[in-house]
Amino acid sequence: MRKSYAAVMLLYHFATGLMVPILSLVLLNRGCNLSQLAFAVGAYSLTAFTLELPSGIFADRCGRKTSFLLSCLTGCLSIALLLLFQGFPVVVLAMMLNGSARAFGSGSMDALLIDRSLAENGPEKLAAITTQLSFMESIGVAVGSAVGGILPSVLQRFFPAQLYNANLILRIAVTVCAALLAMRVVEETPKMAVQPEPQDANEVQEAAEAPELPEAELLQSTLQMVESPTTEELHTEQETIRPATLRQYMNEGIAFVRHNRVVLLLTVGGLLTGFFFGNVETYWQPAFTALLPGNTLLWLLGLLSFGGMGFALLGNLAMKRVLDSGRMTQSKGYTAMRVSMGGCLFLLALSKAPAGFGVWYLIMYFCLGAANIGESVLLNREIPSEHRSGMLSFFSLVTQAGVLLSTGIAAAVLAFQSVSTLWVWGGLILFFLSVGIGVLLKKSLKTAERE
């Protein structure tokens, strides 16, 4: 991956990480109460869910770079609302804009860089590029989380009434830098040389002396070297290459998932991840602070967020080494880590001290990072290039659907039970369902190899 591309990804994910350790606290500070927090998160999830597939199709048809820049714009608008205004309606609107940023950002730049890698290096480097992308996300969010946790602690000494403003301002500034850098260095698709083959020695000499033409003129001169088609033939050719309608594109994508059992099982796994980790991400901050001797150690939230992303990165690297060594297949690694995530969630729910909570939280993120490598390689191996961005967004849509479902169920359960009870049952369900998905995935891959 080019250093300039890596810089774009690092800046983008660093900006995201700035809000990770304090997002729920910011929403409470800006006008939400505890009962409204689930609705605010639900607004984010519903928006991301609604726009996820259309945003992926938009990226495939209008440009993945354009989709990424649109994500940066809506993300900045979301944070600006939280910075300038108060009240529950403003929080909901800001979270909806944040959901749209999530939708247009998911899969757009990843798909562009994966396609570039496949075009330049072939499929044998697919694991390498997916690992690099995961590395960029993990390290960017990890460092952003650490900084995001420290800033409120520093600001509390000087501006206690504006505790989270530094996070919000820095988030906007870094996102703008990422967008400007992407506009300058990121190319929409790999450049391909287009040169007509000379017909004889004279044409070779003419081609060597001819000045370089813009792409449009070069294409026109190339077409003039062959037999000119009639107007009717041109019209027929334009009809043939015209992109499919939105409805046709969606139907084709859904049909692909339905008829590819491997992608279907991975999609179910993504739904489970969104469902159970949605609850963890929403409630881990108040659950952790409830175990602290006081409620003044906000920097520990940043430390734990940083550690979570760091352990996810370690999981990425560890799984890549295991897969490269051939000691474990992608499906076995994916299944083992998903099952382990269920066990960690169960043990997290039973934690009664900050240290125990932190240990199981970090191990759970290690398993998540490791599972993502196997999942990403399996998924990208099954998806054709022309639908990669749309299908990755479809997969992200399913994950957001899981988060959305978890919001409603959590609101109902927490009216009668505690967060710990919710996590206990969630861990058990995730554990056993992951075992079942792993068994079916192994059978499906063997069937596909025989065919």
N, C-alpha and C positions, 0 to 999 in steps of 0.2 A: 504494500500500500504506500502511495506517495506520502511524504511528510506533510504536505499541504492539506491533503484529504484527512490525514490523521488529526491535524490541528483543528479542522472544522468539527470533526466528530467529538474530540475532547472538549472543545468549548461548548458545544451544544449539550453534552451530557453533564458537564460541570455546572452549567446553568440550571439544569434539572435537579441536580443534587443539592443545590443551595436550599431548596424548599423541602427536601425529604425529611429531615429530623424535626421540622416545626410546622408542617402544613396544617395538621389538625389544630395546633395551638394558634396559628394565624387565623384560621376560620373562626375559632372561638373568640379571639380578640377583636375580630371585625364584625361581630354581631350575631354569631350563632350561639345557641345554647346546646347542651349535650343531646337533647332530643332532636334538634335540627341538623346535627352534624351528619347523620346518616342520609338525610334528604340532600344535603349539599354534595356529598360524595356520590349519591345516586344521580344527581343532575350531571355530574362529570361523566359517570359511567354510561348513562343513557345517551348523552351526546356523542361520546366516543363510539358507542355501539352503533348508533344510527348512521354516523358518517364514515365508519371504518371501511366498509366495502366500496361505497362511492368514491372515497378519497383514494383508494388503491387504484380504481379504474381511472380516476382523474390523473393519477401519476403515470399510468401506462400510456394514456392517450395524449396528455398535455405536457408531460415532462416530469420526471422524478425530482429534478432540481427545483422546478417551479413549485411542486408540492412541498418540498422541504422549506423553501422560503416562505410559503404561505403559513406553514406551521410556526415558523419564527414570529411572523407578524401577529397571528392570533394569540400566541403565547405572551407576547409583550403587552397586548391589549388587556389580557386577563390580569396580569400582575399590576398594570397601571390602575385598574379599577380597585383592586385591593389596597393599593397604596393611597389613593385619593379619596375613597368613599367608605362609608360604614353602612351597616344594615344587612339583614338577611336577604332581601331581594338582590342587593348588589353582589353578595357572596354567591348566590345561585347563578347569576349572570356570569360572574367571573369564572366559576367552575365550568359552566357550559363552554365558554371560550377556551378554557384550558383543555376540555375534552376534545374540542375541534382541533386544537394544536396537536394533541396526542394522536388523533386520527390521521391528520395529514403528514405527521412526522414518522409514523410507524411504517417501516418497510420501504419508504421512498429512497432515502440515501443508501440504505443497506442493499436494496435491489440493484441500484445503479452500480455500486462498487462490486457486487457479486457478479453481475453481468460483465463488467469490465475485466475482472479477474478470469472468468471463464473464457472470454474472447482472447485474452493475452496468454493465459497459462494452461487452459484446459481444465477438465473436471478433476484431475488428480490434485489440484491445489485448492479444492473446495473447502476441505477441512481447515486449511491454513487461513483463508480469508474470513471464514465464519469465526474462527478463533480470534483473529485480529479485531474484527468488529465487536465481538463480545468483550475483548480486552479493553477497547476504547470506551465502551459503555461502562464497564465496571470501574475502571480507574477514574474516569471523569466524574461519575456519580459519587464514587467514594471520596475523592478529594473535595468535591462540592459539598458533600454531607458534613465532612469534618469542619470546613469553613463555615457552613451554615449553622452548625451547632455552637461554634465559638462566638460568632458575631452577636447574638442576643445577650450572651453573658457579659461581653465587653460593653455593649450599648446600655445594659441595665444600670451600670454605674453612673452614666452620664445623662441618659435620656430614657428614664424608666417608662415614660408615657408613649414612647415611640420604639418599643422594644424590637420590633421585627422589620422596621423600615429599611435598615441597611441590607437585609437579605433581599427585599423586594427591589431596591434600586440596583444592586449588583446583578440580580437576575436579569433585569432588563438590559443593562449595559453589556453583559457577556453574550446574551442572545443576539443583540444587534451586531456585535463583533463577529459572531459565528456566521450570521447571514451575509455580512459584507464580504467576509473571506470566501464564502461559498460562491457568491456572485463573481468573484474575481478568478478563482482557481479551478472550480469544478466544471468539467465538461459533461454535457448531457449524455453523450454516447462516445465510445472510442472512435477516433478518427480513422477512416479507411481510405487508402489511396485509390483513386479511380483514374486509370490510365488506359486509353484505347490502344489496342495492339497495332503497331504500324504494319502496312501491307507490303512495302518494298523499301529498298535502300533510300530512295528519295524521301519517302515519308518519314523514315528514321531520322534523316538529317533535319527535315522540317520540324519534327517533334522535338528534337534537341534544341533547336534555335527558337522555338515558339515560347513566348512569355507565359508565365503561370497564370491560369485563368481562375476566376472565382468558381465556386462549386456549381452555381446555376449555369454559367456559360460553358463550363466543362461538360456538364451533363448534356446541354443542348448540342454542342459540337460532336459529342459521342453519338447522340441519336441520329445526327445528320449523316453519319458514316454508314448507317444501315438503311434499308429500304424504308421510305417514309410511309407511315400508315395513313389510311384514310381517316376522315373526321369520324365516321361511324366506328372504325376500329378503335380510335382513341377514346371515344365515349364508352365503348364496351370495356376497354382496359381500365378506365377510371372507375367504372362500376365494380369491376372485379376486385381492385385493391382498396376500395373504400372500406374504412374500418367498420366493424360490426356495430350495431346499435347497442345502447346501454343494456337493454333487456336481453339481447342475445349474449352479450358478454357475461352478464350475471348468470344466465342459465347454463352457459358453458362451464363457468367456474364451479357452480354448485354441482353440476353433473360430474365434473372431474373428481370432486371430493367424494361423491356418492359411489363412484365406480372404482376408486382407488382405496382399497381397504387399509393400506398402510397410512395414508394421509388421514383417512377417517378416524383411525385409532389415535393418531397423534392429535387430531382435533379434539377428540373427547378428553385426552389428557390435558390439552390447553384449557378446556372448559373447567376441569377440576382445579387446575392451578389458579385460574382467575377466581374461582369460587372461594377456595380456602385461603389463598394469600390475600384476597381482597379484605377479608376480615382481619388478618394479621396486620396489614398495612394501615388499616383504619384505626385499630384500637391498641396497637402495641405501645404507643406513646403514653396514653393515660394508664395502661396496665403496668408499664415499667415505672412510671413516676409514683404510682401508688405503693410500690415496694420500697421506695427510697425513704430514708429517715426524715427528709425534708423535701420541699418542692422548689428548691432554689438551685439545684445542680443541673441546669439546662445543658451545660457542656457535655454531660454524660450522654445525652440524646445524640449529639453530633458524633461522639466517640463510637457509640453503638452502631449508628448508621454507617459511619466510615468502616467499622469492622465488618459489618454485613456485606458491604460492597467489596471489601478486600477479600473476604472469605469466598465470595462468589467468584472473584477473579482467580483465586487459588484453585477453586473447583474447576474453572475453565481450563487452566493450565494442566492440572492433574489429569483430567479426563482426556485432553489432547495427547498427553504422553502415553497414557494407557492405550488409546486407540491407535496411535502411531506404532506402538510396540507390537500390536496384534494380540495382546493378552486378553482382550475383551472386544466383542463386537459392539457396534453402536446401539443395537437394540438391548443387549444385556446391560450396558452401562446406563442407558436411559432408564430402564426398568428398576435397576438397583437403587439409583438415586431418587426416583420418584417414591419408591417404597420407604426409603429412609426419611424422606421429607415428612411423610405421614407420622412416622415414629417420633420425629423431632417436635412436630406440632403437639402431639399428645404429651410429651414430657415438658414442653414449654408451658402448657396449661397447668401442670402440677407444680410449677416452680413457686417457691415461697420466699425466695431471697433474690436480690438484684444479681448476684454473681451467677446463680443457677439459671436465671432467666437469660442472662447475657450469653452463657455458654451454649444453651440449646438454640438460641436465636442465631448465633454465628454458625453453628454446625448446619442448621437448616438452610442457611444461605449458601454454604459450601455445596450442599447437595443440589440446590437449585441451579447454581452456576455450572456444576458438572453435568446435570441432566440437560441443560440447554444446549451443550455442545452436541451430544448425541442426537437430540431432537432436531437441531438445526441442520446437521448433515443429512439425516434421514429425510427431512422435509424438502430441502433444496435439491436432493438427488431425484425426488419424485416429481418435482414441478418443472414444466417446460419454461424456457426463458421468456417467451412472449407473454406468459401469464404470471411471472414470478412476483412482481410487485402487487398485483391484484390478489394473488393467492396468499401472500404473506399478510396482506391487510385483512383478508378473510380469516386467517388464523388468529390474527390479533383481535378481530371482531368477536370471535368465539370466546377468547380470553376475557374481553370486556363484558360479554354476556354473562360469564361466570361471576365477575365482580358485581354486576348489576343484580343478579339473583341473590348473591350473598348479602347485599345491602338490605333487600326486603326481608329476607329470612332472619338476618341478624336483628333488625328492628323488632320483629315479632318475638324472637327468642329472648332478647335482652329485656323485654318487658316483664319477664317472669324469672329468668335465670341470669347467671353472671357470665362474664366474658370467658372465664376459665371453663365453665360447662360447655359453652359453644365450641371452644377449641378442643376439648377432650373428644367430643363426638366427631368433630371435623377431622382430627388426626386419625381416628379409627377408620372412618369412612375412606379417607384418602389412602390409607395403608392398604386396605383390602381391595379397593377398586384398582389401585396401581398394579397389584399382583395380577388381577384378571386381565388388565390391558397388556401387561408384559407377556403373558402366555399367548394371547391372541395375536400380538404383534410378531412374536417368534414364528407362529404358524403361518401368518400371512407372508412374511419375508421368504420362508422356505417355499411356499406355493409359487411366489413370483419368480424365484430362481429357477424352479422346474419349468415354468412356462417360457 
